[in-house]
Amino acid sequence: MPREQGAPYKRIAAALRERIASGELGPGEQLRSATQLCQDYSVSRNTALRALALLREEGLITTEQGWGSFVAQPSNRAET
C-alpha cells in the first residue's frame, strides 16, 4: 500500500470509499471486520473503527451489531 498523507483512518476510509465507488464492493456486501482491517493496514483497532465510523457518517456503509459492516444500498446513501 503506498504511503499517503493524512491520518491513517482517513487513508483506510479513502481506500474503502474507492472500492465502493468502483463497484468492487457492491451494495449489501460485507466489509472486512475491524480486526481484519487492523491486520490489513497495520493500525490499531480504534483507527479501524474510526475509519468505519467515517464511512457510516457519510452514508456509504451500515453496521449491524454482531453481524458487521455492509455497503449501503444506493437509495440509503447520503448525497455527496
C-alpha positions in Angstrom: 0.0 0.0 0.0 1.5 3.4 -1.0 2.1 5.9 1.8 -0.3 8.7 1.5 -0.5 11.9 3.5 -3.2 12.2 6.3 -4.5 10.4 9.3 -4.4 6.6 9.0 -8.2 6.3 9.5 -8.7 8.7 6.6 -6.5 6.7 4.3 -8.4 3.5 5.2 -11.7 5.2 4.6 -10.5 6.6 1.3 -9.4 3.1 0.2 -12.7 1.6 1.1 -14.6 4.5 -0.4 -12.7 4.0 -3.7 -13.6 0.3 -3.7 -17.3 1.1 -3.1 -17.3 3.8 -5.8 -15.6 1.5 -8.4 -18.2 -1.3 -7.7 -15.5 -3.6 -6.3 -17.6 -3.6 -3.1 -21.3 -3.7 -4.1 -24.4 -2.8 -2.2 -25.1 -5.3 0.6 -21.6 -6.7 0.5 -19.9 -7.2 3.9 -16.7 -5.3 4.6 -13.8 -6.9 6.4 -14.1 -6.7 10.2 -12.3 -4.1 12.2 -9.8 -6.8 13.4 -9.1 -7.7 9.7 -8.7 -4.0 8.8 -6.2 -3.7 11.6 -4.1 -6.5 10.1 -4.5 -5.3 6.5 -3.4 -1.7 7.3 -1.2 -2.3 10.4 -3.2 0.0 12.6 -4.9 -0.1 16.0 -8.5 -1.3 16.4 -9.5 2.3 17.3 -8.1 3.6 14.0 -10.0 0.9 12.0 -13.2 1.6 13.9 -12.8 5.4 13.3 -12.5 4.7 9.5 -15.7 2.6 9.6 -17.4 5.4 11.6 -16.5 8.0 9.0 -17.9 5.9 6.2 -21.1 5.3 8.2 -21.4 9.0 8.8 -21.1 9.5 5.0 -23.9 7.0 4.5 -21.7 4.6 2.5 -22.0 1.7 4.9 -24.3 0.4 7.6 -23.3 -1.5 10.7 -25.3 -4.3 12.3 -24.1 -5.1 15.8 -23.0 -8.8 15.9 -23.0 -9.1 12.1 -20.6 -6.5 10.7 -20.5 -3.6 8.3 -22.1 -3.6 4.9 -22.1 -1.4 1.8 -25.3 0.7 1.9 -27.9 0.4 -0.8 -27.6 3.4 -3.1 -31.0 4.7 -2.0 -29.7 4.8 1.6 -26.6 6.7 0.8 -26.2 10.3 1.7 -25.9 12.7 -1.2 -22.3 13.8 -1.8 
